[in-house]
Amino acid sequence: MTNEKVVCLPDGWKSRALGEYARLVKGITYTSSQYCEPGKGAAFLTIKSIEKGGGYKTEGLKFYKGPIAKKQLLSKGDLLIANTDLTRDGDIVGCATVVPELPHEACTMSMDLSKVEVDPNEADIPFVGYLFSTETARKFMKDNASGSTVLHLKTSAVPSLRLPMPNSLGEQRRIAELLSTLDEQIEQTEALLEKLSSITEGAFDDLFGQAFKSALSRNSLRVGALKNNWERIPLALAAPKILDFRGRTPLKLGMMWGGGDIPALSANNVEMGRVNFQKESYLGSMALYKKWMTQGECEKDDVLMTLEAPLGNIALVPDEKPYILSQRVILLKPAKDLFINKYLYFYLRWRRFQALLLEESTGTTATGIQRKKLERLPVLLPPKDEDRRIVEILSTLLENSSVLTEKAEKLKLKKIGLMSDLLTGNTRFPS
């Protein structure tokens, strides 16, 4: 299946089939017995070396001790594409990555990958790599892949993939260099974010772990000896009022969704750390709201928790607007005489509490927890003013994470916009 169609291209650009300037070299057919320990064979890139949508993933690196044909050896900067895909939506098949610098004498690839050998006199390798990320290329790869459990790319069709490109190698390089600069900025931002996430996780352990006389262990929350100025109380006392409308539907109330603009908060839009209003949600009328929210109303900084599918997402009510508590979500009103609201929010996000939550859960496909079990789970009660100190530290760390996350997202959106313009010739990049 080809992707030939009439496209109006700017001067100095033309549509070219991949086979005019490149050829594919398939990877090695192997058995699991040919895997070996690091240092005892060649670095071996596999299908797990390619990220969804393209890019290199370190987790996919294996080591191989079998025979290697000269043409199957890889070097830094070589371009690879995925021949197979285990994802349901074909997010990997045909996606590309560039071989990074690896500290190994030899490097090769599995049969799930193909090397794209580009004629350097005809095309710029990094530029061709970016072409594989375009909407046209992604559609072509999916159209030429088949299989029920595992998608297999029809590699014999790949040379017929036609994509627009400038005749000038210089323009190709300049486009690739600009996009590469953005990629580097994205990678640097995500590396900082990963480092900050690690620091934040450590801060959670330090700030809540200080309650114990000895080092944290699996059972610390349940039975670990506490320092004199800390207490352990059940969640039912830490949040004496819990709003729970699970099982309630507009139909059971003799009403329908719609007729207003009051959002429903459900397990679909309550994510870890935030309510995602970009996700689809039901809207209700004020009449439905009054008939539904009979146990009380949501207030700013009340704590939201999903109890199943997924279990344990924690978020704060973001403002004083009215909300309807819908599917698989409850609301906890913290005991204000014990600590400030956000203390409970952070405590419930702590990985040690999350692990405890999972231990008490039931279910196979969708795990959940019974209300009585939830109310018995332990909450650490800090000494006076320590709750504020904990909240201030964790708030600062998570705010910084949000800034970096937003920066990374903006860079990614900028890259998408530039790719759309630069890789179609809509915006020229002359010398």
N, C-alpha and C positions, 0 to 999 in steps of 0.2 A: 504494500500500500504506500503510494507516494503522497506528497503534499504539494504537488504542482498546482499553482494558481496564478492568475495575472495580478501582479502587484505593481503599483506606480512607485518607482524608486527615484531618488534624486540623482543628479549627474555624478558620475564617478562611482556609483554603486551598481551592483548587479546580483541577481539570484544565482547561487551556485550550489550544485550537488556536492555533498561531503566527499564523495568518491573522486571528485576532480582534484582535491588537494590533500586527501588523507586516506589511510587504510587502517583496518582493524586487525589487531593481533589478539587472539583469544588466550585466556589464561590456562593454567595447568589443571588437567584432570587428575585428581589425587584421591587417596583414601585416608581415613583418620589415623591409620598406623604410621603415616608419613609425617605427622605432627611431631615436633621435638621441643626440647627445652631451649630457651634463649641462649644464643652463643654456640649452639650445636647444629645450626642450619641457617638457611636464608630467611630474612624477614619476609613474611608472607601476608600480602594484603588480601582480604576477603570481602564478601558482600557487606559485612558489618563495618567495613572501613569507610562506607559512604553514608553520609547523613541524608535524612529525608530532604528532598529538594536540591541535594548536591552539597559537596564539601567533604573534607576529611574528618574521620572519627577515629581517634586513637584506640578505642576499645576493640576494633576489629583486627588488630595486628596479631598474627600468629607466627609460628616458625616451622619451616618445612625442610626435610632432609632428603628429598627425592631428586631425580634428574631435572635439569632446567635447560631448555633450548635457549640459545643465545638471544633470539628475538623476544623471549619472554622475560628477560632481565629488565629491571626498571631502574631509572635514575631520577634524581631530584628534578622536578618540573615536568615529568611525563604526565600525559593526560589519560585518565581512565574513565570508562563508563560502566554502569551496572548492567549485566546481562540478565539478572534474575531479580525477583522481588517477593518478599513474604508479606508485605503490607497489603491490606485489602483494597486500598484506593490507588495502588500503583505509584506511591510517593517516591520510590527509589529507582525503579526500572528506567534505564536510559539516562539517569542523572550522572553528573560528572564530578570528578575531583582531581586535583593536581597532587602528584606524589611529593610529600614534604621531604625535608632533609632527615634521613634516618641514620643513626650511628651504627650501621651494620655493613659488613663487607659486601654482601649480596642481597638483592631484594627482588622478589617476583610476585606473581599474583595468581589467584585461584581461577578456576573455570567460570566463576560467577562474574568475572570482570573481563573487559577487553581494553587493551591499550590503543589509543587513537594516535597513530603515527602521522603527524602533520608535516608536509613538505614546507620547510621554513622559507623557501623562496616563493611560496604561494599564499601562505597564511601565517598569522601570528598565533602560537599555541595558546597563550592565555586568552586571547580574543575568542578563539574557537571554543574554549572552555565556557566562556560566558554565553555564547550562542546556545549551548545545550540547556541553559536555564530559561530560555525564552518560552513564551506560551506556545508558539508554533512547534518548537522542538519537543516540548513536553507532550503535546497532543499527539505528535507523530509517534513518539516512543510508546505511549499507551495504546495507540491504535495498532501498533505492530507487536504487541505483547499478548500472549494467551496463556491459559492455564487456570485450573480451579483453585488449588491450594497454593501453588507457587507460580508466579508469572514468569514466563520465559520470553526474552526479547528475540525477535526474528532478526538476528544480526546480519543476515544476507540482504535485508531491506535497508539497513542503516546508511549505506553509501548513497542511496537515492534521496536522502533528506536534503531538501533545498532550503537554504537560508540566505537572507540578504546580507551583503557585506561590502565594505568599500574596497575598491581596487587597490588603493594605496596601503601598503604595509605600514607606513608611518601613521596613517589615521587609525588603523587597527590597533597599533601599539598604544597610541595616545588614549584611545577609548579604554583599553584594557588597564592601563596604568591608573586612570582616574577611578575606575571601579575597584581596582586592587587597593587603592588608598582608602576607599570607603570600607572595604573588607577588613583592612588592618585596624581602622578605627573601631569597627564593630567588635572585632576580636579582643582588642585592648579593653574596651568597655566591659565586655562580658567576662574577661579575666578578672578585672577589678570587682565586678559583681560577685563572681564566684568566691573571691578572697574575702569580701565583706560578708557573704553568706556564712562562710566558715567561722569568721570572727563572731558573728551574731549568734550562731548556734552555740559557740563556746560561752558567750555571755549569758545565754539562757541557763546553761548548766551551772555556771559560776554563781549567778544571782539567786537561783532557786536551790542549788545544791548547798549553799552556805547554811541552809537550815539544819543540815545533818552533822552529827558528831564525827562520822567517818565518811570515806569515799562513797560516791554514788554506786549503787548496784541495782539489779533488776527489781528487787523488792523494797527499795528504799522508800518509795511513796507509801507503801502499805504499812511496813513495820520498822523502817529505819529509825534509830534513836535520834531524837531532835535536840537541838540546843535549847537551853532554858527559856529563851525569849521567843521561841517559835511554837506554834500549835498545829495540830492536825484536826481538821473538821470535815464532815461529809459535805458534799456539794449541795445537799438540800439545805444546809445552814448558810453556806456561802452565797447561795441564790435562793432565798426563801420563797420567791414567787417565780414560777415558770409558766410561761404561756405556751400551751400545746394544743394546736387545732388539727393535728394529723387525722386524716380520715374525713375531714369536713370538706364538702364541695358545694358550689353554688346550687346544684340540682337538689341536694338534700335540704337546702334552705328555701327551696321553691323559687330560686332566682337564677340568673345567668351572668357569665362574665360579660364585660363591656358596659357601655353606658356611662363611663367615667374614665378618670386618668390616675386612679390610685394603683400603684404597682403591687403585684403579688411577689413576696419573697419566698423562693423555693430552693430546693437542692440544685436546681439548674443555674441559678444566678448568685447563690451564696458560695463564694470561693474562699480559700484560705487567705485571710487578711483583708478581704474586701467584698462588697456587693458589686457585681459586674452588671451594670445597667445596659451594657451593649448587647447582652444576651437577651434573647426573646423571653418575654414574660407576659402573663395575663394582666389585664387592667380591669379594675372594678369600679363600680359606682359608689357614691357615699352611702346610699341605702344598703348596698351589700356589705360595705365596711362596718356599718353600725350593727347589722344583724350577725356578722361574722365574728368581730373582735369583742366578744362578750366578756372575756376574762380581764381585759385591760388593753392599753395601747402601747405601741412601740415608742420609746423615748430615745433621744440621742445618747449614744454610748452604751445602750443596752447591748447585751451579748447575744449574737445569733449562733446557733449550732445546727449542723445537719446531722441527723441521726441514722441515715442510711443512704446509700447510693448517691454520693459517697458519705461515709461515716467520718465525722470529726472535723469538717470544715468550720472554722471559727471566724466570725467577722463582727464588726461593730455596726449598730444602726447609725448611718452617717449624718442624719439631721433630724429635725423635728417634724418632717412631713409625715402624713399618715401612710401606713403600709399594711397590707394584708398578709398574715403568716399562712403560707400555703404548704405545698407538699414537702414532707420529710424534714421540716425545719421547726425548731422550737426557739423560744426567746427566754433568756435568763436575766432576771433583774438582780444584780449583785446587792448584797447587804451593805448599805452605805455606812453603817456604823462600824463595819469591820475593815473595809479598805475602799479605795476609789475604784470606780467601775473598770477602768482599763487594767487594773492589776489582775482581775479574774480573766479578762480577755487574753492577756499575755500568758498567764499560767496555763490556760486550756490549750494554748498553741504549743507549749513546751513539749518537746519530743518524748519526754518521759511520761507525761500525762497521756499523750497520744498513743503511746505503746500500751499503757494500761487500758485505755479505751478499747483498743483492738483486742486485748486479751479477754475482755468481758463481752465481746461481740459474738453474735451467732449468725449463721447463714453461710451459704457457699457462693452463689452467684452474686448476691448483693448482701454485704454484711451490715448488721444493724445492732442496736443495743436496746434492751428493755429499760423503760423509764425508771423502775425501781432500782435496777443495777446502777444506772447512771447516777441517781441521787445519793447512792452510798459511796461513790468514788471519793477518795481523799483529796482535800485541798489544803495546801500549806498556808497557814495564817501567819503573816510576818509581824514583827514588833512595830511599834508606833513609828510612823514616818518612813519606814523601810519600803513600804508599798509605793510611795511617791518616788523614791530614789530608783527603784527597779523600773517603774514606768518611764521615768525620764530617760534612763540609759537606753532601754530597749526601743523607745519611741524614736530617739535620735538615730539609732542604727538602722531601723526599718525605714525611716524617712530617707536616709542616704541611699538605701537600696532602691527605694522607689524612684529617686532622682536618676540613678544609673540605669534602671530598667527603662524609664521613659526616654533617656538619651539613646539607649540601644535601639528602641523601637523607632524613634525618629530617624536614626541613621539607616535602619532597614527600609523604612518607607522612602527615604531619599534615594536609596540605591534602586529600589523598584521603579521609581519615577525616572531616574536617569537611564536605567536599562531600557525602559520602554521607548525613550527618545533616542538614545545613542545607538542602540542596536537595530534600529529601523531606518536610521538616516533622517529622522524627523528633526533632530538637532545635530548639526555638523560639528566636527572637531578637527578643523584643518590645522595645518602647521602655523 
